Amino acid sequence: MRTNAKARDLMDKASESTDTEGAMLARHEPPVLSVERLSKTIRGRKIIDDISFDVRAGEIYGFLGPNGSGKTTTIRMLVDLIKPTSGRVLVCGEDVNKHPERALRHVGCIVENPEMYGYMTGWENLDLFARMQEGIGDARIEEVARIVRLDARIHDKVKTYSLGMRQRLGIAQALLGAPKLLILDEPTNGLDPKGIKELRAFIAELAAEGMSVFVSSHLLSEIQLLCDRVAIIDGGRVIAVGDVNEMIAQAEAHTLWLFEDPEAGRRILAEDPRVDVAERDRALLDESVLLALPGAVPTRVRQDDIPGVVARCAAAGAGVLAVQRVVPTLESLFLTLTGGERDASGS
Amino acid sequence: MRRDLELIRNETVKVWKKKRFAVIVLILLALVPVFVYAQMKIAQSSQGKYTDWRAELRQRIADNNNALTSDRIPEEWKKWRVALVQQLQYYLDRDVNPNTPNAVRFTNTFLQNAVGLFIPLMVLAVASDIVSSERAGGTIKMLLTRPVRRWRVLASKLVTLTMYVSLILVTTAAVSYLVSGLVFGYGGWREPVFVGFRLNGSDMDTSGVHAVTQGAYMLMQLGLVWFSAMTVAVIAFMVSVLVRSTAASLVTMMAAVISGSILANMASSWHSAKYLFNVNLDLSVYLQGSPPPIEGMTLGFSLVVLAVWAAAAIAVSFAVFTRQDILA
């Protein structure tokens, strides 16, 4: 896959702003996580191809990509579960692969599901992991159990826990050593909307206290709600790094129009030179948004032009019921970043 | 070092909480009384037939000698009977009863019979899943992302395994002694046993024979059983590192151990089979002075074979575990 001019432009822009800010920060301390030209080949197949990015102190960093893009393999390399074929991972300046006993001291992580020993209680599990590291006593175990609000059930066997509780126990385990970097792999998987909201607030709280959080997801909205910066990975390569909102602003946003008289409305939009009726993009849009506005017309239009178009529709008697800007999905962001080559290459 | 002790403590707690050892104790408590009852029946029937143990011993010698004259008995069975006859004669000549019923004798006989299959199977209950269960359960991801080097994690598991193997052996001996004592009485520690019988072709060399107490004999036997049990344990440990599923690793090891006891019965003419670990597990034959499964095997030979297998298994375990990618 070859990135087009637009994507390159976006990446340059992103790295520019990173460089100036990064230079300022670098004088004080190295990045909490630094991934340098990481590659992994398994049985002759290049799973991860030369990826690099930095995570700074106190930032929530998103790692976005569709399923099978190499997110989990990368995360496993970040925590020494998989040895990289080339490149290296530094945590607080320590090489994870060469000195895991020093580097992983600063890391708390959940890789995929938070699997713990079901035949032991939550407390016994935490106690077990606390003993693997210097200076974590009962007081700290009690503290993290309270932080994740598991203190009421902490002395029950883990096999009786719900998925949400296991997730919280996993986070408690990750927080035990007061890490500088928290790595969460698809943390909202299997959580209900309420749980997702709580988790988001919780992660924001941790970051406010100075912890860096690295979150992977395949949902753009998820990353947009949570993260400051993002690395987008596809087919084992990082195709863009930068500020989430900037990146989304660059992506082509859509506007949905819902009319009392759909026929008339569609005709007016089609005639208006400011509006591009983009029926072909319907597949790229978020299904839940389309569901809320049945029969809406997807268009591309500049935000400044919307009031004028609305006025014109109203004057013509089409009866505007709703006009809604739609956040781009990961799919449409990909199209912007790769200029549509992604679909053409069939990946 | 303190961290290492904590790691060993963790592993010990895991095995304990999984109730592996409890199951082993339950199996012992269920099975040992069965063996004790069987032994009691044998003792009762011979007591009914003979008033004097010497008469019984003479009858056994005569029976075995009769069997030796038959053409239908295979050659290796004959060898085994010749050795037995000569040992029994030795006891008779010195007026020592080799079959006094007591708890120590029962325990010694039980260990002798358990070394080939029963004890290896109990050891496998712990050894076969000490690593593979972490992979099957996904907990290995938590375990290996803590700031501890992988070889230390594996070493703590190996130390834990060694402790459980030792505990299993001591428990087996203790349960056997305590249960059989109810029937046969708890005495017999100081009774003599003859050791040092050496086979020279079909002839028994008795020049090195000397008497030890049954208590000392039990210690010697436990040492040998421990050695063979540890070999099975570390090989199972290696398989547990190599195979993700506990069931697969358990079945692999059970097949290996069982095929060893089958081979020992049929491989007397296939000489290179003596380099397999599983035909060398029954170290107590050397203590008893019975002929080994394959000609040319001696105590020293078997110890070396087992030690080489064990060392190789440990080397492979560490080499693989410290390098392998945890992909799923």
Interface residues (C-beta under 8 A of the other chain):
Chain A: I42 R76 V79 D80 L81 I82 K83 P100 E101 R102 A103 L104 R105 V107 C109 V111 E112 N113 E115 M116 Y117 G118 Y119 M120 E124 L128 F129 R131 M132 Q133 E134 Q173 G177
Chain B: R3 E6 L7 R9 N10 V13 K14 K17 K18 K19 G137 G138 T139 K141 M142 L144 T145 R146 P147 V148 R149 R150 R323 D325 I326 L327
